[in-house]
């Protein structure tokens, strides 16, 4: 049986294993909204270490059905479905598994007495920081929560827009990539040649597999305003709902659009007592079988203008838009690679690399930790939807 001495190395290892093997509890304590929602839906998975994940995606049913009277077999194989060649019914969506590392530093002067709770809290603070960074990476495309919003694909070779690809940054897939139906230089879904120019996401070309494309439509608001938000969300639910499982169940937007949504509900007297009672503890608004929420990591930005043109002399003219995104969390998943710091019996999300080390030029100590993760879509991507064209949070026409 493994035993532990009261040393920084063993204390940090035990703390790391204890926290990261119970991801749901750690997320509930320190995670942001998206991670908490995913944990509650059971959509955070431990997977085996690998270079990439592969999810099978059904994209066709083979030969088209032919109809004819049962007593009129004309003997023509082409019309009687007798000459059709076998067709592949599945493709694989592929998601690269990127790794990350960081140092957890301990000060030169440790507090006197029992250092067990001290080391535990240092490790807990770092784990919460990692989780916050991971949510920001997915929602915003960068880890600080305040930098420029970016878009990163699922695997090298994805073409999801002009704001960066996975092959450039080796960051996890972003929400902006999941819901972007168009590739670079898109003009109303058409490329430079006038033909369909759909995004390549997770290695699947949306131009070839149309069902793999997410939904998108322009807001009915006047001149980019939020005066038709309720109608917009209702339409998004209708056009992206294909079954009880394949439908959006969470809408994420900016704080400004969220407040406009609240104003419209108040104007229509749609805020009931149950919602009012919960507004102090949760920001999720139940609406037509879904939930509407906002994220501190979402801002109005040009990356949310998927339907842009490139008529300007300096390249594409993209407008700054507020994202309003319908997410199917039954298809979305966060994949974390199982790791462990002490023994194979304790598998967690974050793993120590070697033992606690001393800085070569300083007297304080540090632990090196690493983790691998990736967001993926294992069901219908067509049940994700964006409402475009919202440039102002005003609720009056």
C-alpha positions in Angstrom: 0.0 0.0 0.0 1.3 3.4 -0.9 2.2 5.6 2.1 2.7 9.4 2.2 5.2 11.4 4.2 4.6 15.1 5.0 6.7 16.4 2.1 5.8 18.9 -0.6 6.2 16.2 -3.2 3.9 13.7 -1.7 1.4 16.2 -0.4 1.0 17.9 -3.7 0.6 14.6 -5.5 -2.1 13.4 -3.1 -3.9 16.7 -3.4 -3.7 16.6 -7.2 -5.0 13.1 -7.4 -7.8 13.7 -4.9 -9.1 16.8 -6.8 -8.8 15.8 -10.4 -10.3 12.3 -10.0 -13.5 14.0 -9.0 -13.9 16.5 -11.9 -17.6 17.1 -11.3 -17.1 18.3 -7.7 -14.1 20.5 -8.6 -16.1 22.1 -11.5 -19.0 22.8 -9.2 -16.7 24.6 -6.8 -14.7 26.6 -9.3 -15.8 26.0 -12.8 -17.7 28.5 -14.9 -21.1 28.2 -16.4 -20.4 26.0 -19.5 -18.3 23.5 -17.6 -21.0 23.2 -14.8 -23.7 22.7 -17.4 -21.7 20.0 -19.1 -20.9 18.3 -15.8 -24.6 18.3 -14.9 -25.5 16.7 -18.2 -22.8 14.0 -17.8 -20.9 15.2 -20.9 -17.4 15.3 -19.5 -15.6 12.0 -20.3 -12.4 10.3 -19.3 -10.7 8.8 -22.4 -7.6 6.9 -23.1 -4.5 8.8 -24.1 -4.3 9.1 -27.9 -3.2 11.5 -30.6 -6.8 12.1 -31.7 -10.4 11.0 -31.1 -12.7 9.6 -33.8 -16.5 9.7 -33.6 -18.5 7.9 -36.3 -21.0 10.1 -38.1 -23.9 8.7 -40.2 -24.1 10.7 -43.3 -26.3 8.7 -45.8 -28.5 5.7 -46.3 -27.1 4.5 -49.6 -29.2 4.1 -52.8 -32.2 6.3 -53.2 -35.6 4.6 -53.0 -37.3 3.7 -56.2 -41.1 3.4 -56.4 -43.1 1.3 -58.8 -46.2 -1.0 -58.8 -45.4 -4.4 -57.5 -46.7 -6.1 -60.6 -44.7 -4.0 -63.1 -41.1 -5.1 -62.6 -39.7 -3.9 -65.9 -36.4 -5.8 -65.6 -34.3 -2.7 -65.7 -31.7 -3.0 -62.9 -31.2 0.8 -62.7 -34.8 1.3 -61.8 -35.2 -1.7 -59.6 -32.3 -0.9 -57.3 -30.4 -4.0 -58.6 -27.3 -2.3 -60.0 -26.4 0.0 -57.1 -22.9 -0.3 -55.7 -22.3 -0.5 -52.0 -22.0 2.9 -50.3 -20.3 3.8 -47.1 -22.8 5.1 -44.6 -20.4 6.5 -42.1 -17.6 9.0 -41.8 -15.4 9.7 -38.8 -15.2 13.1 -37.2 -11.7 13.5 -36.0 -10.5 15.7 -33.1 -6.8 16.2 -32.2 -5.9 15.9 -28.5 -3.7 18.8 -27.6 -1.6 18.9 -24.4 -0.8 21.7 -22.0 1.7 22.2 -19.2 2.3 24.7 -16.4 4.3 25.1 -13.2 2.7 25.3 -9.8 5.1 27.3 -7.7 5.4 27.3 -3.9 6.8 30.3 -2.0 10.3 30.3 -0.4 8.8 30.6 3.1 6.2 28.0 4.0 3.8 28.8 6.8 4.8 27.3 10.2 3.0 24.2 11.4 0.9 21.8 9.4 1.4 22.5 5.7 -1.1 19.9 4.5 -4.0 22.4 4.1 -1.7 25.0 2.7 -0.4 22.7 -0.1 -4.0 21.5 -0.7 -5.3 25.0 -1.2 -2.4 26.0 -3.5 -3.2 23.0 -5.6 -7.0 23.7 -5.5 -6.4 27.3 -6.6 -4.3 26.1 -9.5 -6.9 23.5 -10.6 -9.7 26.1 -10.5 -7.5 28.4 -12.6 -6.9 25.6 -15.1 -10.7 25.0 -15.4 -11.4 28.7 -15.9 -8.8 28.8 -18.6 -10.3 25.8 -20.3 -13.7 27.4 -20.4 -12.3 30.6 -21.8 -10.4 28.6 -24.4 -13.6 27.0 -25.6 -15.9 30.0 -25.4 -13.5 32.7 -26.4 -10.6 31.0 -28.1 -7.9 32.3 -25.7 -7.2 31.6 -22.0 -7.1 35.0 -20.3 -10.8 35.8 -20.7 -10.1 39.2 -22.0 -7.9 38.9 -25.1 -9.0 38.9 -28.7 -11.6 36.3 -29.6 -10.2 33.5 -31.8 -11.5 30.5 -33.7 -9.7 27.2 -33.6 -10.7 24.0 -35.5 -10.8 20.5 -34.3 -7.9 19.0 -36.2 -5.1 20.1 -38.5 -6.5 20.9 -41.9 -9.9 22.3 -40.8 -10.9 25.4 -42.6 -13.2 27.3 -40.3 -12.5 30.9 -41.0 -9.8 33.6 -41.3 -9.2 34.0 -37.6 -6.7 31.2 -37.0 -6.8 27.4 -37.4 -5.9 24.6 -35.2 -2.7 23.9 -37.1 -1.4 27.4 -36.2 -2.1 27.4 -32.5 -2.7 23.9 -31.2 -5.4 25.0 -28.9 -8.6 23.1 -28.2 -11.6 23.4 -30.6 -13.7 26.5 -30.0 -17.4 27.0 -29.9 -17.0 29.5 -32.8 -15.6 26.6 -34.9 -18.5 24.2 -33.9 -21.2 26.7 -35.0 -19.4 28.2 -38.1 -21.1 26.9 -41.3 -18.8 28.7 -43.7 -15.1 28.6 -44.5 -12.8 31.5 -45.4 -13.9 34.2 -47.8 -17.6 33.2 -47.6 -20.2 35.4 -49.2 -23.6 34.2 -48.2 -22.4 30.7 -48.1 -20.7 31.0 -51.5 -17.0 31.2 -52.2 -15.0 33.3 -54.6 -16.1 31.1 -57.5 -19.8 31.4 -56.5 -20.1 27.8 -55.4 -20.8 26.6 -51.9 -17.8 27.3 -49.6 -18.7 25.5 -46.4 -16.4 24.9 -43.5 -14.3 21.8 -43.0 -14.8 20.9 -39.4 -13.4 17.8 -37.7 -12.1 16.7 -41.1 -15.5 16.6 -42.7 -16.3 18.9 -45.6 -19.7 20.7 -45.1 -19.9 21.1 -48.9 -19.9 17.3 -49.3 -21.9 16.4 -46.2 -24.5 19.1 -45.9 -26.1 17.6 -42.8 -22.9 18.2 -40.9 -23.4 22.0 -41.2 -24.9 23.9 -38.3 -27.9 26.1 -38.8 -27.7 29.9 -39.2 -30.1 32.7 -40.0 -30.1 36.5 -39.6 -32.0 38.1 -36.8 -35.4 39.6 -37.5 -34.4 42.7 -35.5 -34.6 46.2 -37.0 -31.1 47.4 -38.1 -29.3 44.9 -36.0 -31.2 45.7 -32.8 -32.5 43.2 -30.2 -36.2 44.1 -30.6 -37.0 40.6 -32.0 -34.9 38.4 -29.7 -37.8 36.3 -28.5 -38.9 35.5 -32.0 -35.2 34.9 -33.0 -34.7 32.3 -30.2 -38.0 30.6 -31.0 -37.1 30.3 -34.6 -33.7 29.0 -33.7 -35.3 26.3 -31.6 -37.7 25.3 -34.4 -35.1 25.1 -37.3 -32.4 23.3 -35.2 -34.7 20.9 -33.4 -34.7 17.5 -35.2 -35.6 15.2 -32.3 -35.7 15.2 -28.5 -32.0 14.5 -28.4 -30.9 16.4 -31.5 -31.9 19.9 -30.6 -30.4 23.0 -28.9 -30.9 23.0 -25.1 -28.7 25.9 -24.1 -28.4 29.4 -25.7 -25.2 31.4 -24.9 -24.8 35.1 -25.6 -23.2 38.3 -24.4 -24.3 40.1 -21.2 -25.8 42.9 -23.2 -28.0 40.6 -25.3 -29.0 38.7 -22.2 -30.1 41.9 -20.5 -32.1 42.8 -23.6 -33.7 39.4 -23.5 -34.8 40.0 -19.9 -36.2 43.4 -20.9 -38.3 41.9 -23.6 -39.6 39.2 -21.2 -40.5 41.9 -18.7 -42.3 43.8 -21.4 -44.4 40.8 -22.2 -44.9 39.8 -18.6 -43.3 36.5 -19.2 -41.1 36.4 -16.1 -42.9 34.2 -13.6 -42.4 33.8 -9.9 -40.2 30.8 -10.3 -37.8 32.6 -12.6 -37.8 35.6 -10.3 -36.9 33.5 -7.3 -34.0 31.9 -9.1 -32.5 35.0 -10.7 -30.4 35.7 -7.6 -28.8 32.2 -7.7 -28.7 31.4 -11.4 -28.7 33.4 -14.6 -30.3 30.7 -16.8 -33.7 31.7 -18.2 -35.9 28.8 -19.1 -37.5 29.4 -22.5 -39.4 27.0 -24.7 -37.7 23.9 -23.4 -34.2 25.4 -23.5 -32.1 27.7 -21.2 -30.8 31.1 -22.1 -27.6 32.3 -20.4 -24.7 34.6 -20.9 -21.0 34.1 -20.6 -18.4 36.6 -19.4 -16.1 35.3 -22.1 -18.4 36.3 -24.9 -18.1 39.7 -26.5 -19.3 41.3 -29.7 -16.6 40.7 -32.3 -16.0 40.2 -36.0 -15.5 36.5 -35.6 -19.2 36.1 -35.1 -20.0 37.6 -38.5 -20.0 34.3 -40.4 -21.9 35.7 -43.4 -19.4 38.3 -44.4 -18.3 39.7 -47.8 -14.9 40.7 -49.1 -15.9 43.7 -51.1 -13.4 46.0 -49.4 -10.1 46.9 -51.0 -8.2 45.6 -48.0 -10.0 42.2 -47.8 -13.1 40.9 -46.2 -15.5 43.4 -44.5 -16.7 41.8 -41.3 -19.0 43.6 -39.0 -18.8 43.4 -35.2 -21.7 41.2 -34.0 -23.1 39.9 -30.8 -23.2 36.1 -30.7 -26.4 34.3 -29.9 -25.7 30.6 -30.1 -27.9 27.6 -29.6 -25.9 24.6 -28.3 -26.9 21.0 -28.3 -25.1 19.7 -25.2 -26.3 16.2 -25.9 -23.9 16.2 -28.9 -21.1 18.3 -27.4 -18.6 16.7 -25.1 -15.4 17.5 -23.2 -12.8 14.7 -23.4 -10.1 14.6 -20.8 -7.2 12.1 -20.8 -6.9 10.0 -17.7 -3.7 10.7 -15.8 -2.5 10.0 -12.3 0.2 11.2 -10.0 0.6 8.4 -7.4 -0.8 5.1 -8.6 -2.9 3.6 -11.4 -5.8 3.4 -8.9 -6.2 7.1 -8.9 -6.9 8.6 -12.4 -7.5 12.3 -12.8 -7.5 15.1 -15.3 -4.1 16.7 -14.5 -1.0 14.7 -14.0 2.4 15.6 -12.3 5.5 15.4 -14.4 8.2 14.0 -12.2 8.8 15.0 -8.6 8.7 18.4 -7.0 11.7 20.4 -8.2 13.8 23.3 -6.9 14.2 26.3 -9.3 17.8 26.4 -10.5 18.3 30.0 -9.7 15.8 30.4 -6.8 15.1 28.7 -3.5 11.3 28.1 -4.0 9.9 24.8 -5.3 7.6 24.0 -8.2 5.6 21.1 -9.6 5.3 20.6 -13.3 1.8 19.4 -14.4 0.3 18.4 -17.7 -3.1 17.6 -19.1 -4.7 16.7 -22.5 -8.2 17.5 -23.5 -10.4 18.3 -26.4 -14.0 19.3 -27.1 -15.8 17.2 -29.7 -19.2 16.7 -31.3 -20.3 13.0 -31.3 -23.9 13.6 -32.5 -25.7 15.9 -34.9 -23.9 19.2 -35.6 -26.9 20.4 -37.5 -28.7 20.9 -34.1 -26.3 23.8 -33.3 -27.5 27.2 -34.5 -26.4 30.9 -34.5 -28.5 34.0 -34.9 -26.5 36.5 -36.9 -26.6 40.2 -37.5 -27.1 41.5 -33.9 -25.0 44.6 -33.8 -26.8 46.6 -31.1 -28.4 45.6 -27.8 -31.2 48.1 -28.1 -34.7 46.6 -27.7 -36.6 49.3 -29.5 -36.8 49.6 -33.3 
